[in-house]
């Protein structure tokens, strides 16, 4: 039971991150648009900035729909396009049913001076409905993903064949969506009250809350469940709610993006920003940790270790994807990972205590561009640089001390295997062929997916998995096993790697 719950949480975790990956692009273009609209810019550039901002606003204001389609498509084992289309249809008919029920029962809220703010209702794609924000997209996306996997392969008799497969899923989803649309008219206001209360508690716990959030967000990365912590705080009402220029936004990242779009009128950033600063460890921690492991490597292997770690350090610092670097020492020493998580928590807490109000969700590029639209007096970015240098030095010397004190076998310090052992472990063929071999062969593989950096596989019999083969792959940076769920850390090239594996297995995505 525990394994099934963990598997479901991990599956939802990697599904919900799919639409989030596009948010980084939106943030960059939104920042560029704001810069182009500055008064000293030529008029044609200001016009271009207005157009780009309008485009990005349309995405920001319809995140619920984007999450709905993205989650359903990601959760679908097969026929992902049909799952995404079905999610879109389900989202639309939910809005229509929810609005119709509110109207028929005279439950439609009247807009006040601040519009529908505070009424518990909002306008989505022209429908006034119960205001569930991104939660609506998540709920419908998960529901459609489940129903699609359960019924999309069911074929009916020839006479009724047109109603089989994905059409059967649609037919089953209609009454469920109808019931959901009606029930949530009464249940969601209560749930929303609970979310608001929980959010207020978290937001009022001060520095302790920042420390716990920052520690958990880093420490949970090996499980893949860290997305379940930061995602709600960044994109739902759990991270806070703010009214900006007449529109209500929920979640730390969404609020910041809205503030970017109205940078000229923002004198102080919303306190929800405390949940969107975990890029600090990605930028400064990645550099310090990589340099520490290079410093501790054997002299004869330093160049080899540089070739291994510097690209991972670059990706972590610039793009904010730290898993390729994390998994070079995580499994070697859980102690280093614990210390890394503690230093991360101390850093973010210190930043907030000193008054830094800098958005840092991803890497250096996103951080610099996004914060450039505000005055340094608003973001206090200089504090980030000062604290980053100080904590970077602490990261470096702490890692060097622990690695040498406990003789931790970080890259360049491990025992080199004999050639005979290498041949036995490595097997034959390409990395894609060997990963299939290490997973117990094609007949042992049920499902192949991926997230940012991990190849995620569900196997029938975990006892047939040869972890040594998986760890010996040239592209492998570590292996995580949890019952029937196997994760092979590949890095940023995991998507084409997965596609080649699926091609060899004859799996159609």
TORBA-483794 format. One record per residue (C-alpha): x, y, z. Coordinates in pm, whole numbers, plus 50000, padded with zeros to 5 digits. Example, Ala and Ser with C-alpha at 12.3 -4.5 7.8 and 13.67 -1.06 7.14 Angstrom:
<semars>
51230,49550,50780;
51367,49894,50714;
</semars>
This chain:
<semars>
50000,50000,50000;
50284,50236,50093;
50457,50169,49759;
50135,50239,49566;
50083,50569,49749;
50444,50671,49688;
50417,50570,49323;
50099,50775,49279;
50256,51078,49444;
50565,51051,49226;
50352,51011,48915;
50152,51322,49002;
50475,51503,49087;
50628,51447,48743;
50297,51521,48571;
50247,51855,48741;
50601,51967,48655;
50527,51941,48282;
50333,52269,48257;
50564,52434,48513;
50858,52396,48274;
50686,52638,48037;
50645,52894,48317;
51018,52971,48309;
50988,53074,47944;
50682,53283,48022;
50868,53460,48301;
51162,53547,48077;
50945,53690,47801;
50732,53878,48053;
51046,54040,48193;
51165,54131,47844;
50823,54281,47766;
50835,54499,48077;
51185,54622,47987;
51074,54706,47632;
50789,54916,47771;
51017,55150,47966;
50973,55518,47878;
51315,55567,47721;
51258,55285,47470;
51166,55372,47108;
50793,55364,47042;
50808,55058,46817;
50985,54863,47094;
50725,54977,47347;
50454,54852,47112;
50635,54521,47078;
50665,54501,47456;
50291,54561,47494;
50211,54282,47249;
50446,54035,47421;
50308,54127,47764;
49952,54074,47641;
50049,53732,47509;
50217,53630,47835;
49927,53767,48042;
49691,53537,47853;
49899,53243,47971;
49929,53370,48328;
49553,53427,48352;
49466,53078,48223;
49704,52858,48418;
49421,52637,48535;
49347,52524,48180;
49717,52480,48104;
49766,52263,48413;
49455,52061,48330;
49573,51966,47981;
49937,51925,48085;
49863,51696,48380;
49616,51478,48192;
49855,51434,47899;
50145,51352,48131;
49946,51101,48336;
49822,50919,48025;
50015,50599,47961;
49911,50597,47593;
49718,50814,47348;
49846,51131,47515;
49700,51360,47249;
49352,51221,47305;
49396,51254,47682;
49493,51620,47642;
49196,51690,47413;
48959,51514,47653;
49096,51722,47942;
49027,52042,47746;
48669,51932,47676;
48615,51828,48039;
48745,52165,48159;
48503,52353,47934;
48196,52148,48024;
48282,52183,48395;
48281,52562,48359;
47949,52554,48177;
47785,52321,48432;
47922,52508,48733;
47805,52844,48597;
47464,52704,48503;
47409,52564,48853;
47513,52888,49023;
47279,53080,48791;
46979,52849,48833;
47009,52859,49211;
47069,53236,49228;
47417,53182,49372;
47596,53411,49127;
47796,53669,49323;
47760,54040,49246;
48080,54223,49152;
48178,54506,49386;
48428,54791,49363;
48709,54532,49345;
48526,54308,49103;
48469,53954,49228;
48764,53971,49470;
48660,53824,49806;
48337,53670,49674;
48480,53320,49624;
48395,53335,49254;
48588,53434,48943;
48556,53454,48566;
48731,53177,48370;
48710,53180,47989;
48397,53395,48012;
48219,53177,48272;
48161,53304,48626;
48234,53002,48843;
48350,52900,49188;
48705,53036,49214;
48933,52732,49239;
49225,52881,49048;
49492,52624,48952;
49332,52361,49176;
49050,52321,48922;
49298,52230,48649;
49479,51988,48878;
49161,51811,48987;
49018,51771,48636;
49358,51684,48490;
49409,51405,48745;
49053,51280,48702;
49079,51262,48322;
49425,51106,48343;
49289,50829,48564;
48975,50767,48359;
49176,50771,48035;
49418,50504,48158;
49129,50298,48295;
48892,50302,47997;
49065,50427,47680;
49170,50076,47576;
48822,49926,47617;
48676,49837,47277;
48304,49773,47228;
48115,49550,46985;
48141,49642,46617;
47801,49811,46616;
47906,50036,46906;
48275,50056,46818;
48256,50431,46757;
48181,50471,47129;
48479,50264,47244;
48828,50373,47349;
48868,50742,47431;
48505,50812,47342;
48400,50571,47617;
48621,50766,47857;
48444,51085,47749;
48100,50930,47801;
48196,50815,48151;
48349,51152,48238;
48038,51356,48150;
47821,51255,48449;
48125,51267,48678;
48208,51621,48567;
47844,51721,48611;
47834,51590,48968;
48169,51751,49042;
48052,52088,48906;
47747,52086,49133;
47912,51947,49448;
48204,52189,49436;
47962,52483,49445;
47902,52390,49810;
48223,52212,49910;
48490,52436,49762;
48408,52748,49968;
48473,52536,50280;
48794,52389,50136;
48906,52734,50027;
48852,52862,50381;
49075,52584,50511;
49344,52660,50253;
49335,53029,50346;
49367,52947,50717;
49658,52709,50652;
49824,52966,50429;
49791,53232,50698;
49950,53000,50956;
50244,52925,50726;
50288,53290,50630;
50289,53397,50996;
50544,53142,51120;
50819,53379,51018;
51176,53258,50982;
51094,52910,51118;
50849,52858,50834;
51107,52971,50579;
51366,52732,50725;
51134,52429,50727;
51009,52500,50375;
51361,52551,50236;
51498,52240,50406;
51215,52015,50292;
51227,52152,49939;
51591,52050,49901;
51593,51734,50116;
51302,51571,49930;
51468,51590,49586;
51589,51224,49590;
51230,51105,49631;
51103,51323,49347;
50834,51450,49586;
50979,51798,49633;
50749,51919,49356;
50456,51844,49585;
50599,52093,49835;
50700,52393,49626;
50438,52360,49352;
50134,52443,49571;
50315,52733,49737;
50423,52881,49404;
50111,52827,49197;
49811,52793,49431;
49647,52991,49711;
49852,52796,49967;
50140,53033,49892;
49925,53341,49939;
49678,53557,49747;
49717,53914,49628;
49509,54164,49431;
49719,54341,49167;
49578,54600,48932;
49224,54474,48985;
49301,54106,48932;
49348,53839,49199;
49651,53610,49175;
49735,53307,49390;
50073,53149,49458;
50416,53306,49506;
50531,53269,49144;
50201,53385,48993;
50195,53689,49221;
50552,53780,49127;
50480,53744,48755;
50180,53974,48797;
50399,54223,48986;
50649,54209,48699;
50375,54303,48456;
50295,54604,48676;
50650,54683,48789;
50605,55058,48759;
50347,55064,49039;
50514,54811,49273;
50702,54964,49566;
50720,54645,49773;
50703,54281,49668;
50442,54054,49823;
50562,53846,50123;
50464,53526,49940;
50799,53569,49762;
50960,53377,50051;
50843,53059,49877;
51013,53146,49547;
51378,53188,49646;
51505,52830,49632;
51708,52909,49323;
51972,53052,49561;
52116,52706,49630;
52107,52626,49259;
52314,52932,49172;
52566,52950,49456;
52554,52601,49603;
52620,52430,49271;
52943,52625,49217;
53072,52567,49571;
52991,52196,49580;
53138,52123,49236;
53460,52310,49323;
53483,52126,49657;
53459,51784,49491;
53712,51884,49225;
53948,52007,49498;
53916,51679,49689;
53966,51455,49386;
54293,51264,49346;
54554,51471,49161;
54577,51219,48880;
54201,51238,48817;
54126,51611,48857;
54096,51673,48485;
53859,51379,48451;
53649,51506,48741;
53642,51858,48596;
53506,51718,48272;
53237,51537,48469;
53134,51810,48716;
53180,52143,48539;
52901,52082,48282;
52667,51976,48565;
52769,52283,48765;
52700,52505,48464;
52353,52356,48407;
52271,52388,48778;
52387,52749,48806;
52264,52887,48476;
51946,52684,48413;
51861,52578,48769;
51862,52203,48699;
52075,52060,48979;
51991,51691,48967;
52288,51595,48744;
52518,51741,49011;
52310,51629,49310;
52328,51264,49217;
52708,51264,49191;
52728,51271,49572;
52379,51201,49706;
52404,50822,49701;
52770,50823,49793;
52705,51013,50115;
52359,51089,50260;
52550,51295,50520;
52662,51540,50251;
52305,51564,50126;
52175,51637,50477;
52437,51907,50527;
52361,52051,50183;
51992,52073,50273;
52069,52240,50607;
52298,52500,50450;
52030,52567,50188;
51771,52626,50462;
52006,52849,50659;
52083,53052,50346;
51722,53117,50249;
51630,53200,50609;
51923,53441,50635;
51828,53610,50308;
51473,53668,50426;
51586,53788,50769;
51824,54042,50612;
51548,54178,50392;
51636,54036,50049;
51325,54026,49829;
51465,53864,49518;
51277,53616,49303;
51494,53305,49248;
51291,53010,49126;
51523,52866,48863;
51879,52956,48760;
52095,53262,48707;
51947,53364,48371;
51589,53363,48498;
51691,53534,48822;
51878,53821,48659;
51624,53889,48385;
51317,53862,48610;
51449,54091,48883;
51593,54347,48642;
51249,54502,48592;
51246,54623,48953;
51462,54880,49127;
51747,54732,49338;
51584,54906,49633;
51284,54677,49587;
51462,54343,49531;
51780,54421,49730;
51965,54191,49494;
52295,54309,49637;
52216,54114,49954;
52186,53798,49747;
52535,53850,49607;
52687,53918,49951;
52511,53623,50120;
52586,53406,49816;
52960,53466,49845;
52962,53406,50220;
52748,53092,50206;
52937,52969,49899;
53258,52977,50102;
53079,52792,50385;
52947,52531,50140;
53295,52479,49993;
53490,52438,50319;
53216,52229,50485;
53214,51984,50194;
53594,51971,50178;
53613,51903,50553;
53348,51628,50549;
53483,51461,50234;
53834,51438,50380;
53730,51370,50741;
53512,51071,50651;
53700,50974,50334;
53381,51008,50128;
53417,50857,49781;
53304,51154,49574;
53401,51159,49204;
53776,51117,49165;
53817,50946,49502;
53637,50618,49440;
53817,50287,49390;
53870,50209,49022;
53735,49868,48924;
53943,49620,48731;
53885,49583,48360;
53747,49232,48407;
53489,49358,48654;
53398,49642,48417;
53323,49400,48134;
53105,49189,48360;
52907,49487,48488;
52877,49696,48175;
52727,49435,47949;
52712,49503,47577;
52545,49742,47334;
52447,50109,47357;
52333,50279,47677;
51972,50242,47561;
52014,49869,47505;
52196,49821,47834;
51936,50011,48033;
51676,49767,47900;
51906,49480,47996;
51958,49627,48344;
51582,49661,48390;
51539,49287,48338;
51472,49287,47964;
51175,49404,47754;
50938,49152,47909;
50998,49299,48256;
50919,49659,48157;
50563,49788,48196;
50589,50166,48160;
50862,50412,48054;
50835,50786,48127;
51066,51068,48223;
51081,51398,48411;
51344,51675,48399;
51646,51449,48437;
51522,51100,48525;
51418,50800,48321;
51127,50657,48522;
51035,50294,48463;
50775,50065,48615;
50890,49701,48611;
50697,49381,48674;
50957,49211,48892;
51209,49435,49074;
51425,49131,49154;
51519,49106,48786;
51665,49459,48789;
52047,49468,48786;
52140,49795,48953;
52508,49748,48866;
52432,49757,48496;
52217,50068,48534;
52483,50248,48735;
52755,50159,48483;
52586,50334,48190;
52795,50611,48044;
52506,50857,48082;
52392,50733,48424;
52440,50964,48722;
52268,50740,48974;
51980,50499,49027;
51682,50526,49264;
51474,50215,49336;
51140,50199,49512;
50976,49862,49468;
50857,49833,49109;
50954,50193,49034;
51305,50245,48899;
51458,50586,48829;
51780,50619,48627;
51933,50966,48650;
52035,51062,48297;
52049,51443,48299;
51915,51702,48057;
51929,51455,47767;
51675,51223,47926;
51391,51304,47682;
51567,51183,47362;
51716,50896,47565;
51368,50783,47667;
51242,50813,47311;
51522,50587,47186;
51447,50333,47461;
51077,50335,47366;
51170,50292,47001;
51377,49983,47082;
51095,49843,47295;
50837,49918,47027;
50638,50141,47263;
50423,50406,47102;
50388,50716,47316;
</semars>
